[in-house]
């Protein structure tokens, strides 16, 4: 199971007060290509008040997704 970095955990906590279906993400510019739109490196999607989905991506490839219960990250 993937653990959250401090920056990711900050977004997870912010998501707790957001309405369902909110998406928050951490984006960085691609270090290889000066003009491209890389995937967000970290993305969370609030499913409902009890759970959310987190995804860890590479710059150009989709990474693993996991569903978490909000209470597990409190």
Beta strands, then each sheet from edge to edge (+ up, - down):
strand 1: 23-26
strand 2: 42-46
strand 3: 51-56
strand 4: 65-69
sheet 1: 1+ 2- 3+ 4-
end
